[in-house]
Structure formats: C-alpha cells, structure tokens
Amino acid sequence: MTDPGPDDDLVRLELEMFAMAVHLLRRKGRFWPFGAVVWSDGECQLAAAPVDAGERFPAVQSLRDGLIEELRAEAAGGRIRAAGLATDARAVDLEGRGTTDAVRLDVESADGRAEVVHLAYERLFPRRYRIDPRPVRRPGRPLVFG
C-alpha cells in the first residue's frame, strides 16, 4: 500500500472527527473539544484532553489549549504528520442568513497546509439533529505545526 499524502491525511482526519462529533451529539447532546492525529506511520487516532474526574463541566478553552499543547509536543518530536481539533461552534449558515450551530474542525499537516471546516447542524429535539451534509471549508492558520 502506498503512503497517503497530506491531502489524504486531512480528509481522513475530517472523516474521523466529523463521525465522532455527530456520534457524541446524538448520544450525549454535546461534546467537548477533542483532537485527532495521523501518526508518522499513517495510523489515524482520536485524542482527548485529560479532564479532572471531579470536574463536571470542564472549561472549553482550557481543554482546547491543553489539546493544542499536547499536539504541538507530538509535532515537535516528529511523531505526527497531521493533526486536527474539533470544537462545537457557531458558524455562518450556507445561505448566509445568519449563524447556526456547527462542528468546527481545524485541520493541518506538517507541510503547512491548514483548513477550517464547518459542518452545520440544527437541534430538532433532545439528541435529534438535522446535519447539513455540505461541509464549508476555508483556509485556516496553523495551531500545531506553526
């Protein structure tokens, strides 16, 4: 099997993280920031920030910052070739009429390519969602490899 390039790595990260975010929304009704990496050997793996067992609602920014710090350490050691961070966010809807809930992914590769991808969703009932299948992509800024 040939080694996938960075473009494939970003797509793999997106697919893994969107699938997990949608699963968590449908099962728990929310999710906290989580990450994913493509290791130097090509394996894709999800990652979560450590949470204090006594902390029922951890600070989102603290979790996000902790994940970025851990991912940067892996990148500095040359152990990963791509990384991503998923957060629950607000985004402009596809029709441009306003904002909507969205899964936000910040994905990047060691070669410097970075994207922000939003997948809009609408809460219909508790743990029932309408998810727009059209992700919106735009250039991002490196958080891990920068």
C-alpha positions, 0 to 999 in steps of 0.5 A: 500500500502506498503512503497517503499524502497530506491531502489524504491525511486531512480528509481522513482526519475530517472523516474521523472527527466529523463521525465522532462529533455527530456520534457524541451529539446524538448520544450525549447532546454535546461534546467537548473539544477533542483532537485527532492525529495521523501518526508518522506511520499513517495510523489515524487516532482520536485524542482527548484532553485529560479532564479532572474526574471531579470536574463536571463541566470542564472549561472549553478553552482550557481543554482546547489549549491543553489539546493544542499543547499536547499536539504541538509536543507530538509535532515537535518530536516528529511523531505526527504528520497531521493533526486536527481539533474539533470544537462545537461552534457557531458558524455562518449558515450556507445561505448566509442568513445568519449563524447556526450551530456547527462542528468546527474542525481545524485541520493541518499537516506538517507541510503547512497546509491548514483548513477550517471546516464547518459542518452545520447542524440544527437541534430538532429535539433532545439528541435529534439533529438535522446535519447539513451534509455540505461541509464549508471549508476555508483556509485556516492558520496553523495551531500545531505545526506553526 
